[in-house]
Amino acid sequence: MDVRADAADIEKAVGVLRAGGLVALPTETVYGLAADAEDPAAVARIFQTKGRPPNHPLIVHIGGAEHLDAWAEDVPEAARLLAERFWPGPLTMVLRRGARVPYETTGGLDTVAVRVPNHPVALALLDAFGGGVAAPSANRFGSVSPTTADDVRAELGDGVDFVLEGGACEVGVESTIIDATSESLSILRPGGVTREELEEALGRPLDVPDTSEVRVPGQHPSHYAPNARVVLVDPDEIVAEAERARELGHRVGVFLPADLSGTPVDAHAVVTVPASLDAYARGLYGYLRELDRQGCDLILAYLPEQEGLGLAIANRLRRAAGPRPA
């Protein structure tokens, strides 16, 4: 059942934020761990609860594009165009920091990442609160992002003062992050707004650099990672690789391509990936969490075609398979 927060829940969440507390906030992408973006002590609790390095900037969520100039300075016209086209929605823009944004929220940077979430509960909270909230994903740093309220409770428990119910997230992967500090825009993290949609709106191509000097969320080599080790293989080899891994004693979880649905796989657990990229993105983090719950120690996955949401899915899987801290 899709349970959603009511007016009393929103009022309680506003009280928690104003008291310097943490609220788990549903958005269309993933659940966020929200605090008053202008309260350095509350923001510090986000970093402490997540185990997040304090130099990793947070995204400030605001209630509408009309509030942008209160949080950022020197906003390029291209950024205003994208705000008009994609907000509310899964697009974050990195801009010059406005004076009201504390350095604790920006990770010490003179830039700030801003977006307007496209979720009725999030928008209701922001309207009632009357300010902005800093809200990274509501999970331990580097682990799989939560797409349900139960995911948040299972991972953070009492570390969250109040959980707002908003149902399962409709997009399922984080927002696209754009460097909008000048008119020359680039994609720093692919996400819920596709490269193709952005290029159509701007009327020009956009770079997606492998690395960037601009620090933004989600750039750590190991990120979005389940407890099980993730290994990326060619989709045509995934059945054979699963058999080899089982012979080596692994409890193997497999992301099986839709066109191989029904193929016998010698694995501990199998998730058949939807053919639709929208459905794949929506389910991605849930699949990783489910294979963890089933006790897999190794997950074999493959990269989708890197067009549309496939670019974001591939980005998340590469980082999930990245080198883990020693």
Buried (B, 14 or more C-beta within 10 A) or exposed (E): EEEBBEEEBBEBBBBBBBEBBBBBBBBBBBBBBBBBBBBBEBBBBBBEBBEBEEEBBBBBBBBEBEBBEBBBEEBBEBBBEBBEBBBBBBBBBBBBBBEBBBBBBBBEBEBBBBBBBBBBBBBBBBEBBEBBBBBBBBBBBBBBBBBBBBBBBEBBEEBBBBBBBBBBBBBBBBBBBBBBBEEEBBBBBBBBBBBEBBEEBBEEEBEBEEEBEBBBBBBBEBBBBBBBBBBBBEBEEBBEBBEEBBEEEBBBBBBBBEEBEEEEBBBBBBBBBBEEBBBBBBBBBBBBBBBBEBEBBBBBBBBBEBEBBBBBBBBBBBBBBBEEEE
